[in-house]
Every structure is written in C-alpha cells, then in structure tokens.
Amino acid sequence: MWHTVGREGRRHSMSNENPVAVARSFAPEILARADDIEHARRMPEDLAQRMAAAGMFRLLVPASLGGLEVHPRVFFDALAATAQADGAVGWCQMIGATTGILSASLPEHWAQAIYGAHSDCITTGVTAPLGRAEPVDGGLRVTGRWPFGSGSQVSDWICGGCVIMDDGKPRTGTHGAPETILALFPAADVHIHDTWHTSGLCGTGSHDIEVTDAFVPDGRWTVLGGRARVDAPLYRFPTLGLLALGVSAVAIGIARHAIEAFLDLAGAKVPTGSTRTLANRGSTQKDLARAHALVESATALTGQAIDRAWHEATTGGRIGLDAKAALRLAATNNAWAAAEAVDLLYHGAGGSAIYTRSALQRCFRDVHVATQHIMVAQPTWEMVGKVMLGIDPKTLL
C-alpha cells in the first residue's frame, strides 16, 4: 500500500490492488451521481481526488515515479470499467491517464517535480498543435486556445500542443514538418471558457482552454512523437496509439452499460399492444446477441493487437508500422462497433429509450460523441488501409 499526501494535506492511500478492480469499486458511487455529473457538466472535485489517490490517473506513469506502469490491456480494461458506470467519468479518467504518459518523456527533474512529488497529481490536455511557442530566455512563451479540454476543472497541470516559431515562422524538424511540442502549464495559468454545450459526454467538462503569453521554463515540454526518456516496453508504444485505445475503451464501456440497461428493460417491459415482455420477442433476442457479439469481438481484436505490439516492444525494442496500424484499427473498430451495438439496443427498446430517465438515451448520446474523436474517426480506416496496401500514411501512428 502506497501512502501519499493530497492537495489539502490529507493523507490518501493508493492501493496495489488490481486497477480494474479499483475502477469497479468506484462504480456504485459514479452510477449514483451520474445525473448530477451530467447536469453540472463536469467531474466532481471530490470524486476526482479520490480516484487520483487510488491511482486511476497514474496507470501509465512510470513505476520509478510512483506510478502503476500497467500493461496496456489493464489500462484498457480499467478505463472500460469506469466508463461502464458513466461514460463522462471514464472519459475524464482516460484523458488524465493518457496525459500521464508525458511523465516518461519529460526531463527527469520536471517529471519528478510534477509527477514524482505529487502522487495524486492530475494532468490533462489537448495534443492538437494550436498553440504558438516563441523561444525566450530560459524557455518558451506560449499563446494558444484549444477546444476539448476534458477534465480541466479538476486538473493540476494542463498541456497543449504547440508549434515552435522562429522569427514568425514554424520551426521545421528533420523531415520538414513543423516541430510540435506538448507544453505543460500550471492549471492556474489556464483560462477555461464555458463552451461545452453538447449532445453527449456532457459531464466531461471539455471546454475550450487558453493561455496568453504563458512562460514555460526550459524542458517543461515533450516532443510529440519523440522517444521516451524511460526505456520500458510500455513507453515504446506509440502515444497516439495508447490515446486511441483509451478513447475506444470508453466507447466499449458505454456499450456494456447499454447492454445492462437493455437487459433490465427487456425483462420488465410489455410493449403496447403485446401480451409478452420485450424479452420474449425474437427481434429483441437477436439484437441483444448481436450487440454482445459486436462488443466482445471488438475487444478480442484489441487484445490481439495489444499482445502483438507488446511482444515487439519486449523482444525487438521497437514497434513496427504494421503493429501500430493494428492498434489503431482495433481502437477504431471498438468505437464504431460500440456505437452499432448501442444503436441496436436503443432502437430495440422502442419509445422507452427516448426519456431522460432511460440509461439507453444517454448511452446513445455519449457513444456518438466518442466516435467523433480524431483518434477513432472515419478517416482512420483509410489510414490503416494505406498501411495494409504498402502506402505511406504520412502521419504519426
């Protein structure tokens, strides 16, 4: 059992129990508070702090910094377990956990200062390079505004993707592309704009975030796509591949919630004009079986892709392009298979699913927001297809 000091000086415990079991232990409370989270359009501070103390945002932080450094399968399963209770909370956990991987690439002193010294620290952020970083004495001066700043209200540190500028022009890297970094800012330096008014995943608080002339000291950033400082199998995985897996794990969790809700409904509902419960309809039985098959076959493919990449990471030291493409394919398939499963159940439930009291309507809204994330959106199919055809995808995988 690891003991850490919380932000208000309270002592917390981070259990060495299986992280999936820890995630499931939060489910009853998350389910009970789901409506409040939806209406508040943010994750509650107290819940975030207790999940942080339990290590739920440190799944990918190196063990040398007190993190859990879990196998990617455990990372995926823990996020899916939280999202099964509530998609928005699962999403915030996913953003915090994936941002935590920056700890393996930051210079040692910054990694220790941000992650090592504060084991319940929550970091979130946006990778899109929408900021401008101007070199100044001792570091960078950054200005930028980023949409989709999920979980920013409960964060200690927030990162933003930036292009480094020299004399007003983007600095180019070795391959001629703009040099892109992820800069970390104390949460107090970041302004949160109230922009998150959406159809689904309302409780993620994914507002626009902005900094203006924020000073970032030397080294308090990582190079997007660069090699990690910590040399371990987990940190040989592509950062974007892990992010895509995380996004898709949330979609899978939402679909599993929908299956549970449909099972409860089908056994009790007698459709109008019928004398039998919904469960006794052949169409209901077919839709339920198809939804289950979609979700579980997708996760089985994910397991195969993760195991292949893990084998390469542990034996060859580097993960090849085909294995990276397989991770992105599995993640994209997860998201769209989950959406198809939810659609089957939403429509199979009939009019009952349209009411705000129905879990199915929220699953329907939430999963269709998850599919819009760039890591699992429709163009990813084309990118993977290019790799299969031997065509350079000309993008990071």
Secondary structure, 3 states (H helix, E strand, C coil): CEEEECCCCCEEEECCCCHHHHHHHCHHHHHHHHHHHHHHCCCCHHHHHHHHHCCCCCCCCCHHHCCCCCCHHHHHHHHHHHHHHCHHHHHHHHHHHHHHHHHHCCCHHHHHHHHHCCCCCCEEEEEEEEEEEEEECCEEEEEEEEEEECCHHHCCEEEEEEEEEECCEECECCCCCECEEEEEEEHHHCEEECCCCCCCCHHHCCEEEEEEEEEEECCCEEECCCCCCCCCHHHHCCHHHHHHHHHHHHHHHHHHHHHHHHHHHHHHCCCCCCCCCHHHCHHHHHHHHHHHHHHHHHHHHHHHHHHHHHHHHHHCCCCCHHHHHHHHHHHHHHHHHHHHHHHHHHHHCHHHHHCCCCHHHHHHHHHHHHCCCCCCCCHHHHHHHHHHCCCCCCCCC
